[in-house]
Every structure is written in structure tokens, then in C-alpha cells.
Amino acid sequence: MTHTILYDFPRAAYLVFVSFAILWLLWHLFDYRRTILNKFAQREVLQKVLIERSPTMFWSKVAAIWAIWILATFALMQPKSQGKYPEEYFFREKKEVKGVLRRKAHDVVLLVDASASMRVADARGDRTRLDYAKEIGDAIIGSLQGESVGLYGFTSEPVQLSPQTYDYLFPRVMLRSIRINEGGNTGTDLRNVIDKLFNEHLQGSADKLSTWIFLTDGDDTSSSRNLDEGRLSVPNLRVVTIGIGTEEGGKVPGVTYQGKQATSKLNESLLQQLSQKGRGRYYRANDLSALTIAEDIRAMWQLDDPYTNEETVVRKVLASSGRDMLIHDLYYQIPLGIAIVLFLFVLLCPDTRCFWAGLALLVVFGGQELHAQSSLEGEMREATTFLEASEYERATEKYKQLLKGDLDPWQHAYVMYYLGVLRFVEEDWSGAALKWSRLDQEVSSPFLNRAVQTALAWAYVHQAHASEDLQDRVYYYKEALHTIKKAQDANCKLTGCESANELVSMRRLVKQRVSESLQEQGVIVVKSEVEGDPKSPQEALQGTIDRQKEALRVNRLSERKDVEAQLHVIRSAEKFIPLVLVQQRETYETKCQNIPWNQVIPLFDQGYQQAIQAFKQGSIMHQEKALESWKRALAFLEEPHRSSPTEIEDVEAIRVLQEMEEADRLPIKETIIPKKGERPW
């Protein structure tokens, strides 16, 4: 035998979909915890320093929470069995009860005028009278609730299109099929229609409620004004008239009268007379919508009692209703009880396995392992306390003792970091930097790595401040900038590149000090230039190469390009060509020359053009190309025999040099930079 489960609140089942959102949130909680912990150290380190949550226990609790929600939702739906009667119900005494049976009897008759005058298009919405009559009739049928309905189309004679029926679809279909002059009759005779309707519907059934609804323009072609009031004064009859059209009327298409086109207009007086005699109402259709008319007629029906054919019956029933005696077996306690047990599991069961593991160690080994771990942590806290109390010697001794013990890698890195701190507070900048730089490859924790890199950067800054040598000072500042970048990267792993104001301020300070040092170094370079002039092309080119190297190094260390240093390079290069001409006149007038000027001069010219571009654009790339070209030219000057046989005559080379010398004597301003493609001499 199958048992059907009923629910008092089945809509609560929609809460099941919330359980998937709960699973999604708990998965994100697990991923968030894992991401945060991975920022501090590798998993091997975390397993030793943290009481780790058990993934198995976590997901077991997730499954329990999901089951709790499902079971609670099932309990909220209030499941129960089918109703059944208690055994004592069938042995109770019965009593006689009188009841009244009533049958609803209300006939609604729709009478739609199908005469030719219904073709006039002066109804609501510029439609024909017949079309609007069909719309109103359809709205009336759609508002019926248990009444029977019949349909007639009438002209001078009524034509039954649908008998009285409770099937509302058929009369609505027939209503749409009404045509002008339905049944082949013409004209309009309301008196004849009323007489025939009275004989068919009211004779022999005067106790039955009837409502006649005329949808017409009232343009009667007979003597309907002399109506028989007795036929309309039946107690259970109501006559409703709905006038369609306007009082101005219009021409009837296709109908002529005495040689002229016939006209038709709304006859309201006749229709009002019919409704008054029939205890009904008159409606002007053009002033009201179809739904409004149907609702008002429906409200009028509530004034009459549609129930007839009352019959009194006697039945034997129990003293109380059987429905009141039904009992149900309630099932909500089962899922609710399971949910409570699972909730206690989630609430009381720990997230880690350390509780049971610690209890086992305490019972089996007497807590020796736990004591050793706590002893090591106590010694590290003691050493840190000495450091904070400025007892540096005792702190150093304590940390060195710890290094002699069996430490894990992360513990060793921790002790080395604080040894560097001791050197730092004692103003031993180089010792502190040495300790921390050794930790650069050992630290696996981003948290400790950030602290090490930040401290190492400060050590480099202090070393730069204490250094008297300008080159060493620039070097330490450069190392400080590089270390600050590492500290910022470590900070990004921890905080998402936020809350690094200290590092930003420190980087700004170091950059400022670098710029000051480079400016000071630039003054020294400028002063050294006036100490002496080169005596030969080799010296001039070597000096130009040295100045280009210096300018290149300055630009690499400083974010702001040093234009002044590159200008000194160009001025130094301008001394090369005059020295070449002097050497030609003094040395090679009486003997052959062995220097391949046809290769040296083009290489020098290429380097000079690159130097000009470096001055204009502040480009390190052009500085490097200039330096490379000049180095190749110097190599030809120092080792003339490494080149191939000359391709042009020496006399021609001398002539080219003389033309360059003459062009170089033209007066130019120092601030004017040669255009691209022109020789600077």
C-alpha cells in the first residue's frame, strides 16, 4: 500500500535553491583562507607553525550545513500523511438534518439587430453599428457565471442562432457570424420580435429569471411604439436596451427610399421606453466601452435572486463534521531531529585534529614533545625581550645559542633577522646589511621577506650617508633602490600593493639623494674638463669615449636625463677633427701615413650623429651606439695595420679633412644643435 505525503506549506520548497548559494559561499571561504595563508609562508612551513584546519573536517561540516538546510526546508513544508478517521468516529450516533437544495435558473437572451441600418459606420471608434454590437455581445457572454445564454439575430423576424446553453463558446462563435438581413428578412419590427420571444421563453416558466438584451439602433420600420406593456411587465423579466449609433445618423449603404439614399439615426426614445417597461436600463453604446456595459449589467443581476426550484431534503449525519474529525500523522519531527543532530556536530566538533593529537601525546609521551616546542618558543621570546630592553649583548648571546640548536629553516631565518637588527641598532650598517643580504635566498615567508628587504634598504641608505667616497655613495643608493623594489613586491603579495606609504616615502628620499650625488659628481666632471686639452686625435677620441661612458652611467642611475653631461660629450668630440688636420700637416707631409682615415672618419661621424640624437631625445640607446662607433674608430687609430688596404687615396682623405676644417671655422652659437644629416664641423 502506497502512502501519499501531503504538505501544509509546499512553497517552502523554493528555499532549497538557497542551499547552492551556501555551498558557493563556503567554497569561497575555504579558498580565501588558503590564499591568505599562502602569502605568509610555504605550506611546509605553515604545517609546522600553525594549527591547521583539517580540509576533511571542513568539507564534512560543509556537507552537514548543506544537509541541515535541506532538512530544515523539508520540515518547514510540514509534511503529513493523508487524513483518516479515528476508530471512535464510526460508532457515534447520527441525527437527522434538513437541507434545502436550490438550482440556479437565469436565462440571458441576446438580440442583435441585423437590419440594413446597422451598416452605418457611426459607432464608437468609427466602426459599423453591427461590429460594435458584436463586441458588446461578446463582452456580455464573457462575464456570465453560471447563467444560460441564447442568441438571436433579428430584423422584422427573429432568427435563433444559438439555443439556451451553458456552453459559452458556441454562442460567441455564432455571434461573430451574424450578417446584415440575417435569415433573408429586411426591415425592423421590435413588436413582432418581443411577441415571439414572450411565447418561446416566458409562457409556462414565469418563475424563471430572464434578461433580454437588445443591441440595436432603434430605427423601427413598423409600429413598435404601440407595444403591449403586459408582455414586458412580467415579474422575473428584465429588458436591457443598448442604443448603437448617433442621433445625427448617417446614410445606409446600398438602400434607397423614394429615389434617394436612405438615412438612419439612433432612436433613443423607443429604446428608453422598452427598458423602463421591462425594469431594465438603457445604455448609449457610443459613450461607454463594451467591458463597462457588461460589468454594469452584471451588477444589475445581483438585485434578483436567480435561484429557483427549491427542494427540502432530510439526511442523517453525524453530530460533527467528518472533516473536523480527520487526523494526520505528522512527519516534520524526523527531518528536524536529524538537522539538530547535524547542527550539534558542526557546533561542537573542532576544526582541527590538534585536540585529539595533543591528548594522545600527553597520555603516551607525557607531553615531552609539547614541552620541547614550548621551551623553544620561550627562549625566542626571551631573546626578543632582551633586544627590546636594549640589552644587546645578552640578546646577541641568546640568539647565538639558538643558532647552535636544531632549528627549522624558518626559525633559523627568524634568528638571523634579529641578529641583523642588533647590528643595525648598534649602527653597524655593513654588518646588518651582511646578515640580511644572506637571508635574501633563505626566506620563504612573504611576511618575513618584506621585513628583511625593508631593513636591508635602510641599512644601504645609512651606509650611503656614512660614505665619504662619491662613487660608493651612489653605489649604496643604487642598491637601496633595488632592495626597496623587492620590499614593495613582497608587500604586494601580502596586502595587494596597498598600505606601502613607508616604502614610497623611502624610495622618494633615496631618489632625491641620488640626484644630489649625481649633480655633485657632474660638477667634478665639468671641472676636470678644463684641466687640460688633448694633444693628439687619439687623446681627444679617448677623452670623448670616457665622457660618453660617464654620461651613460649617470643617465642609467638617474630617472631625470642629464642633458648637461651629454653636451660636454659633444664639445669634447668637436676637438677631434682639428687635431686630425694638425697631425696631417705636421707628421705626414714628408712621409706616408699608415692610418686608415677612410674608415676612422666615417665611424667617428656615425658616433657624432648618435651623440647629437642622444642630446636631443635623452636616449640611452643613442648613447650606446655613439660609444660603440667611437670605440671602433679608436681601435683603428691604435692598430692601423688591422684594417684592409685603403680604398681611396690619402690625398683625397686630406682634402676632405680640409673641407671639414673650413666648415668648422664658421661662427655658430654654443646652444645651436646641428640638423640631422649635417657635419658638425
C-alpha positions in Angstrom: 0.0 0.0 0.0 1.5 3.3 -1.1 1.4 6.3 1.3 0.9 9.8 -0.1 2.6 12.7 1.7 0.8 16.0 1.9 2.3 19.4 2.7 0.8 22.3 4.5 3.3 24.8 3.2 4.7 23.4 -0.1 6.0 26.8 -1.3 8.8 26.5 1.2 10.5 24.1 -1.3 11.9 27.1 -3.1 14.3 27.6 -0.2 16.2 24.5 -1.5 17.9 26.7 -4.2 19.4 28.8 -1.4 21.5 25.8 -0.4 23.6 26.1 -3.6 24.4 29.7 -2.7 25.5 28.5 0.7 27.8 25.9 -0.9 29.3 28.6 -3.1 30.0 31.0 -0.1 31.6 28.2 1.9 33.9 27.2 -1.0 35.0 30.9 -1.4 35.7 30.9 2.4 37.9 27.9 2.0 39.7 29.5 -1.0 40.1 32.8 0.8 41.7 31.2 3.9 44.1 29.2 1.7 45.1 32.3 -0.3 45.8 34.4 2.8 47.9 31.7 4.5 50.0 31.1 1.3 51.0 34.8 1.4 52.9 34.3 4.7 54.9 31.1 4.0 55.1 27.9 2.1 52.8 25.0 3.1 55.6 23.0 4.7 56.4 25.9 7.0 52.7 26.6 7.8 52.2 23.0 8.8 54.8 23.4 11.5 53.9 26.9 12.8 50.1 26.8 12.5 47.4 24.6 14.0 46.0 23.9 10.6 42.3 23.4 9.9 41.6 19.9 8.6 40.3 20.0 5.0 38.4 16.8 5.6 36.8 18.2 8.7 35.9 21.5 6.9 34.2 19.8 4.0 32.4 17.4 6.4 31.0 20.4 8.1 30.1 21.9 4.7 28.1 18.8 3.8 26.5 18.9 7.2 25.4 22.5 6.8 24.0 21.8 3.4 22.1 18.8 4.8 20.8 20.9 7.7 19.4 23.5 5.2 17.7 20.8 3.1 16.2 19.0 6.2 15.0 22.3 7.7 13.3 23.3 4.5 11.6 19.9 4.4 10.4 20.3 8.0 9.1 23.8 7.2 7.0 22.4 4.4 5.2 20.5 7.3 4.8 17.0 5.7 2.0 14.8 6.9 0.1 11.7 5.9 -3.4 11.6 4.3 -6.3 12.3 6.6 -8.0 9.4 8.3 -10.9 9.0 10.8 -10.3 7.8 14.3 -12.0 4.5 15.2 -14.5 6.1 17.6 -15.8 8.2 14.8 -17.6 5.3 13.2 -19.5 4.4 16.4 -21.0 7.9 17.0 -24.8 8.5 16.8 -26.3 10.1 13.8 -29.0 12.8 13.7 -31.5 13.9 11.1 -30.7 17.2 9.3 -33.0 19.0 6.9 -31.4 20.7 3.9 -32.6 22.8 1.1 -31.5 22.2 -2.5 -31.7 25.1 -4.9 -31.0 25.3 -8.6 -29.8 28.4 -10.3 -32.1 29.4 -13.2 -31.4 32.6 -15.2 -31.8 32.8 -18.9 -29.9 35.6 -20.8 -31.1 36.3 -24.3 -29.0 38.4 -26.6 -30.9 40.0 -29.5 -28.7 41.6 -32.1 -30.2 43.9 -34.8 -29.2 42.7 -38.2 -31.1 45.2 -40.3 -29.5 47.2 -43.1 -29.3 50.3 -40.9 -26.6 48.5 -38.8 -24.2 49.1 -41.7 -23.9 52.8 -40.9 -20.4 53.5 -39.6 -21.2 55.9 -36.8 -20.5 53.6 -33.8 -17.7 54.0 -31.3 -14.3 54.1 -33.0 -15.8 54.8 -36.4 -16.9 51.3 -36.8 -20.2 50.0 -38.1 -23.1 49.6 -35.7 -23.1 45.8 -36.2 -19.4 45.4 -35.5 -19.7 47.3 -32.2 -22.8 45.3 -31.3 -20.8 42.1 -31.7 -18.1 43.4 -29.5 -20.6 44.3 -26.7 -22.3 41.0 -27.0 -19.0 39.1 -26.7 -18.1 41.1 -23.6 -21.5 40.2 -22.0 -21.2 36.5 -22.7 -17.6 36.6 -21.3 -18.9 38.0 -18.0 -21.5 35.2 -17.4 -21.1 33.0 -14.4 -23.5 30.0 -14.5 -26.3 31.7 -16.4 -27.6 30.1 -19.6 -27.4 32.2 -22.8 -29.2 32.3 -26.1 -28.6 34.3 -29.2 -31.0 35.8 -31.8 -30.4 37.9 -34.8 -33.5 39.9 -35.7 -34.8 42.2 -38.5 -38.6 42.0 -39.0 -38.4 38.4 -37.8 -36.2 36.9 -35.0 -33.8 34.2 -36.1 -32.4 31.9 -33.4 -28.7 31.4 -33.8 -28.0 29.6 -30.5 -30.5 28.0 -28.1 -30.1 28.5 -24.4 -26.9 26.8 -23.4 -24.2 26.8 -20.7 -21.5 26.3 -23.3 -20.4 29.9 -23.9 -18.1 29.2 -26.7 -20.8 28.3 -29.2 -22.9 31.5 -28.9 -19.7 33.6 -29.1 -18.8 31.9 -32.4 -22.3 32.3 -33.8 -22.2 36.0 -32.7 -19.3 36.6 -35.0 -21.1 35.1 -37.9 -24.2 37.4 -37.9 -24.7 39.2 -41.2 -26.9 42.0 -42.4 -30.5 40.9 -43.1 -29.9 37.6 -41.2 -32.4 35.0 -42.3 -33.2 36.8 -45.5 -35.6 39.3 -43.9 -35.5 43.1 -44.1 -36.7 45.9 -42.0 -37.0 46.1 -38.2 -40.2 45.1 -36.3 -39.5 45.1 -32.5 -43.1 44.4 -31.6 -43.1 41.1 -33.6 -39.7 40.1 -32.0 -41.0 40.7 -28.5 -44.2 38.8 -29.1 -42.3 35.7 -30.4 -39.8 35.9 -27.6 -42.5 36.0 -25.0 -44.2 32.9 -26.4 -40.9 31.0 -26.5 -39.3 32.0 -23.2 -41.9 33.2 -20.7 -45.1 31.2 -21.3 -45.1 28.3 -18.9 -42.0 29.4 -17.0 -42.9 32.7 -15.3 -40.9 31.7 -12.2 -37.6 31.6 -14.1 -35.5 34.8 -14.2 -34.9 36.1 -17.7 -32.9 39.0 -19.1 -33.4 40.3 -22.7 -30.6 42.4 -24.1 -31.4 44.3 -27.3 -28.4 45.6 -29.3 -30.0 47.9 -31.9 -30.2 51.4 -33.2 -34.0 51.6 -32.5 -34.7 52.5 -36.1 -38.0 50.6 -36.3 -39.8 50.4 -39.6 -43.1 49.1 -38.0 -45.5 50.3 -35.4 -43.5 49.2 -32.4 -44.3 52.3 -30.5 -47.6 50.8 -29.6 -46.1 48.0 -27.5 -48.0 45.6 -25.3 -46.9 46.7 -21.8 -48.3 43.5 -20.4 -45.8 41.4 -22.1 -42.9 43.4 -20.7 -44.2 43.7 -17.1 -43.5 40.1 -16.1 -42.0 40.0 -12.6 -39.0 37.8 -13.5 -38.2 39.7 -16.7 -35.7 42.5 -17.2 -35.2 44.2 -20.6 -31.9 46.0 -21.3 -31.6 48.1 -24.4 -28.2 49.2 -25.8 -28.5 52.0 -28.4 -25.8 51.9 -31.1 -25.3 54.9 -33.4 -25.7 58.7 -33.2 -28.7 61.0 -33.2 -27.4 62.7 -36.3 -27.3 59.3 -38.0 -25.9 58.6 -41.5 -26.6 57.2 -44.9 -27.4 53.5 -45.2 -25.1 51.9 -47.8 -27.0 50.2 -50.7 -30.5 51.3 -49.6 -32.7 53.9 -51.4 -36.0 55.3 -50.4 -38.2 57.3 -52.9 -35.3 57.6 -55.2 -32.9 58.9 -52.6 -30.3 57.1 -50.4 -31.9 56.1 -47.1 -30.7 57.5 -43.8 -30.8 56.0 -40.3 -30.3 57.5 -36.9 -30.4 56.4 -33.3 -34.0 56.3 -31.8 -33.3 56.7 -28.1 -36.9 57.4 -27.0 -38.1 54.0 -28.2 -35.2 52.1 -26.5 -35.7 54.0 -23.3 -39.4 53.2 -23.3 -38.6 49.5 -23.7 -36.1 49.5 -20.8 -38.4 51.3 -18.5 -41.4 49.0 -19.1 -39.1 45.9 -18.8 -37.5 47.1 -15.4 -34.1 47.3 -17.1 -31.7 50.0 -18.2 -30.8 51.9 -21.3 -27.1 52.4 -22.4 -25.8 54.7 -25.1 -23.1 52.5 -26.6 -21.0 55.3 -28.0 -20.5 56.8 -24.6 -19.3 53.5 -22.9 -16.9 50.8 -23.6 -18.0 47.2 -24.1 -16.5 46.0 -20.8 -18.1 48.8 -18.8 -21.6 47.9 -20.2 -21.1 44.2 -19.5 -19.9 44.9 -15.9 -22.9 47.2 -15.2 -25.4 44.6 -16.5 -23.7 42.0 -14.3 -24.1 44.2 -11.3 -27.8 44.7 -12.1 -28.3 40.9 -12.0 -27.3 40.8 -8.3 -30.5 42.6 -7.4 -32.6 39.5 -8.3 -32.4 36.1 -6.7 -31.6 33.7 -9.6 -32.2 30.5 -7.5 -35.4 28.6 -8.2 -36.7 25.0 -7.8 -36.1 24.8 -4.0 -36.4 21.3 -2.5 -36.2 20.3 1.1 -34.4 17.0 1.9 -33.7 15.2 5.2 -30.4 13.4 5.8 -28.9 11.5 8.7 -25.4 12.9 9.5 -23.0 12.7 12.5 -23.2 15.2 15.2 -20.0 16.9 14.0 -18.4 17.2 10.5 -16.3 14.4 9.4 -13.7 16.9 8.1 -13.3 18.1 11.7 -12.6 14.5 12.8 -9.8 13.8 10.3 -6.4 13.2 11.8 -2.9 13.2 10.2 0.4 11.6 11.0 3.0 14.5 11.2 6.4 13.8 9.7 8.2 17.1 10.3 9.8 15.8 13.5 12.0 13.4 11.6 14.0 15.9 9.4 14.0 18.4 12.2 15.6 15.9 14.6 18.3 14.9 12.1 19.0 18.6 11.4 19.5 19.2 15.2 22.0 16.3 15.4 24.0 17.6 12.5 23.9 21.1 13.9 25.5 19.8 17.2 28.2 18.1 15.1 29.0 21.4 13.3 28.9 23.4 16.6 30.9 21.1 18.9 33.3 19.3 16.6 36.7 21.2 16.4 38.1 22.4 13.1 41.5 20.9 13.7 42.9 17.5 14.7 45.2 19.0 17.3 42.9 18.4 20.2 43.0 14.6 19.9 46.6 14.6 18.8 47.7 16.7 21.8 45.7 14.5 24.1 47.4 11.4 22.7 50.9 12.9 23.2 50.0 13.9 26.7 48.9 10.4 27.6 51.5 8.4 25.7 54.7 10.5 26.0 53.9 12.6 29.0 53.8 15.8 26.9 57.6 15.8 26.2 57.2 16.9 22.6 54.8 19.7 23.6 57.2 20.8 26.3 60.2 20.9 23.8 58.2 23.1 21.4 57.1 25.5 24.1 60.6 25.7 25.5 62.0 26.8 22.1 59.3 29.4 21.8 60.1 30.7 25.3 63.8 31.1 24.5 63.0 33.1 21.3 60.6 35.4 23.3 63.3 35.8 26.0 65.9 36.9 23.4 63.4 39.4 21.8 62.7 40.8 25.3 66.5 41.5 25.8 66.5 43.3 22.4 63.6 45.5 23.3 65.2 46.3 26.7 68.4 47.5 24.8 70.5 44.7 26.4 72.2 44.0 23.1 75.0 41.8 24.4 72.6 39.4 26.2 70.3 39.4 23.2 73.2 38.5 20.9 74.4 35.8 23.1 70.9 34.3 23.4 70.4 34.4 19.6 73.8 32.7 19.0 72.8 30.0 21.5 69.6 29.4 19.5 71.6 29.1 16.3 73.6 26.2 17.8 70.4 24.3 18.3 68.4 22.2 15.9 66.3 24.8 14.2 63.9 24.6 11.2 64.8 26.8 8.2 62.1 29.4 9.1 63.3 29.5 12.7 66.9 30.0 11.5 65.8 32.8 9.2 63.9 34.4 12.1 67.0 34.4 14.4 69.3 35.7 11.6 66.9 38.6 11.0 67.1 39.7 14.7 70.9 39.4 14.7 70.8 41.8 11.8 68.5 44.1 13.9 71.1 44.0 16.7 73.8 45.2 14.2 71.6 47.9 13.0 70.7 49.4 16.4 74.4 49.3 17.2 75.0 51.4 14.0 77.0 48.6 12.3 75.4 49.2 8.9 77.7 47.0 7.0 77.3 44.1 9.5 73.5 44.4 9.4 73.5 44.5 5.6 75.7 41.4 5.5 73.3 39.5 7.8 70.2 40.5 5.9 71.7 40.0 2.4 72.5 36.4 3.3 68.8 35.9 4.1 67.7 37.1 0.7 67.7 33.5 -0.7 66.6 31.7 2.5 63.4 33.4 3.4 60.3 31.7 2.1 57.7 33.7 4.0 56.5 36.9 2.3 55.9 38.5 5.7 59.4 38.0 6.8 60.8 38.7 3.4 59.1 42.2 3.4 60.7 42.9 6.8 64.2 41.7 5.7 64.1 43.7 2.4 62.9 46.9 4.1 65.5 46.7 6.8 68.2 45.9 4.2 67.2 49.0 2.3 67.6 51.2 5.4 71.0 49.6 6.0 72.1 50.6 2.5 70.8 54.1 3.0 72.7 54.6 6.2 75.9 53.2 4.5 75.5 55.8 1.8 75.1 58.6 4.3 78.2 57.4 6.1 80.3 57.0 3.0 82.7 59.9 2.0 83.5 58.5 -1.4 81.1 59.7 -4.0 81.2 56.6 -6.1 80.5 54.4 -3.1 77.6 56.6 -2.1 76.0 56.3 -5.5 76.5 52.5 -5.4 74.8 52.1 -2.0 71.9 54.3 -3.1 71.5 52.2 -6.2 71.4 49.0 -4.0 68.9 50.7 -1.7 66.6 51.4 -4.7 66.9 47.9 -5.9 66.1 46.5 -2.4 63.1 48.8 -2.0 61.7 47.4 -5.2 62.0 43.9 -3.7 60.3 45.1 -0.5 57.4 46.5 -2.5 57.0 43.3 -4.4 56.8 41.4 -1.1 54.3 43.9 0.2 52.1 43.4 -2.8 51.9 39.6 -2.1 50.7 40.4 1.4 48.4 43.5 1.1 47.7 43.7 -2.7 50.1 46.6 -3.2 48.4 48.7 -0.6 49.5 50.4 2.7 53.1 50.8 1.5 53.4 54.5 2.4 56.7 53.9 4.3 58.3 52.3 1.2 57.1 55.0 -1.1 58.5 57.8 1.1 61.7 55.9 1.5 62.1 55.5 -2.3 61.4 59.2 -2.8 64.1 60.1 -0.3 66.7 57.8 -1.9 65.9 59.2 -5.4 66.4 62.7 -4.1 69.8 61.8 -2.5 70.9 60.0 -5.8 70.1 63.2 -7.8 72.1 65.3 -5.3 75.0 63.0 -5.5 74.9 62.9 -9.3 74.7 66.7 -9.6 77.8 66.9 -7.3 79.6 64.3 -9.5 78.6 66.3 -12.6 80.4 69.4 -11.2 83.5 67.4 -10.7 83.4 66.2 -14.3 82.9 69.7 -15.7 85.9 70.9 -13.6 88.1 68.2 -14.9 87.4 69.1 -18.5 89.3 72.4 -18.2 92.3 70.9 -16.6 94.0 70.2 -20.0 93.4 69.8 -23.7 94.2 66.7 -25.7 97.4 66.7 -27.7 96.5 64.1 -30.4 93.4 62.6 -32.1 93.9 59.5 -30.0 93.7 61.5 -26.8 90.7 63.5 -28.0 88.8 60.4 -29.0 89.7 58.6 -25.8 88.5 61.5 -23.7 85.3 61.7 -25.7 84.7 58.0 -25.1 85.3 58.4 -21.3 82.9 61.3 -21.1 80.3 59.3 -23.0 80.7 56.4 -20.6 80.2 58.8 -17.7 77.1 60.4 -19.2 75.7 57.0 -20.0 76.2 55.8 -16.4 74.6 59.0 -15.0 71.5 58.5 -17.1 71.2 54.9 -16.1 71.2 55.8 -12.4 69.0 58.9 -12.6 65.4 59.0 -13.8 65.9 62.6 -14.9 68.2 62.7 -18.0 71.4 64.8 -17.6 71.5 66.9 -20.7 74.5 68.9 -19.5 76.7 65.8 -19.4 75.8 64.9 -23.0 76.6 68.4 -24.1 80.1 68.1 -22.7 80.5 64.9 -24.7 79.6 66.8 -27.9 82.1 69.6 -27.1 84.8 67.0 -26.5 84.1 65.3 -29.8 84.4 68.6 -31.7 88.2 68.7 -30.8 88.9 65.5 -32.7 88.8 66.8 -36.3 91.1 69.9 -35.8 93.7 67.6 -34.1 93.5 65.2 -37.1 94.3 68.1 -39.5 97.1 69.3 -37.3 98.6 65.8 -37.3 98.3 65.6 -41.1 100.2 68.8 -41.6 102.9 68.2 -39.0 103.6 64.5 -39.5 102.6 63.2 -42.9 103.8 66.0 -45.2 107.2 64.3 -45.9 106.3 60.6 -45.3 103.5 58.2 -46.0 100.8 57.8 -43.4 99.6 54.4 -42.2 96.3 55.4 -40.5 93.1 54.3 -42.4 91.3 57.6 -42.3 88.7 56.4 -44.8 87.4 54.1 -42.0 88.1 56.2 -38.9 86.4 59.4 -40.1 83.0 57.6 -41.1 83.0 55.8 -37.8 83.6 59.0 -35.9 80.9 60.8 -37.9 78.4 58.0 -37.1 79.2 58.3 -33.4 78.9 62.1 -33.5 75.4 61.8 -35.1 74.3 59.4 -32.4 75.6 61.7 -29.7 73.6 64.6 -31.2 70.4 62.4 -31.2 71.1 61.4 -27.6 71.3 65.1 -26.6 68.0 65.9 -28.4 66.0 62.9 -27.2 67.8 61.9 -23.9 68.1 58.4 -25.3 70.4 55.8 -23.7 70.2 53.7 -26.9 71.8 56.5 -28.9 74.5 57.0 -26.3 75.3 53.3 -26.5 75.5 53.4 -30.3 77.8 56.5 -30.2 80.1 54.8 -27.7 80.3 51.7 -29.9 81.2 53.7 -33.1 83.9 55.7 -31.3 85.4 52.6 -29.8 85.8 51.0 -33.3 87.3 54.3 -34.6 89.8 54.3 -31.7 90.7 50.7 -32.4 91.7 51.7 -36.0 93.8 54.6 -34.7 95.7 52.4 -32.2 96.1 49.4 -34.6 96.3 50.8 -38.1 97.5 47.5 -39.7 94.3 45.6 -38.7 92.4 47.3 -41.5 92.3 46.4 -45.2 94.1 48.3 -47.9 92.8 51.8 -48.3 90.2 52.2 -51.0 90.8 55.9 -51.5 94.0 57.9 -51.8 95.5 59.7 -48.8 95.5 62.9 -50.7 91.7 62.7 -51.1 91.3 62.0 -47.4 93.4 65.1 -46.6 91.2 67.2 -48.9 88.1 66.0 -47.2 89.6 66.9 -43.8 90.5 70.4 -45.0 86.9 71.0 -46.2 85.6 69.9 -42.8 88.1 72.3 -41.1 86.9 75.2 -43.2 83.3 74.4 -42.4 84.1 74.1 -38.7 85.6 77.7 -38.6 82.2 79.2 -39.4 80.8 81.1 -36.3 78.0 79.2 -34.5 76.4 79.6 -31.1 77.1 77.0 -28.5 73.3 76.4 -28.0 72.7 75.6 -31.6 72.5 71.8 -32.3 73.3 70.7 -35.9 70.5 69.5 -38.0 70.3 65.8 -38.8 72.5 64.9 -41.7 74.9 67.8 -41.5 78.5 67.6 -40.4 79.1 69.3 -37.1 82.5 70.7 -38.4 
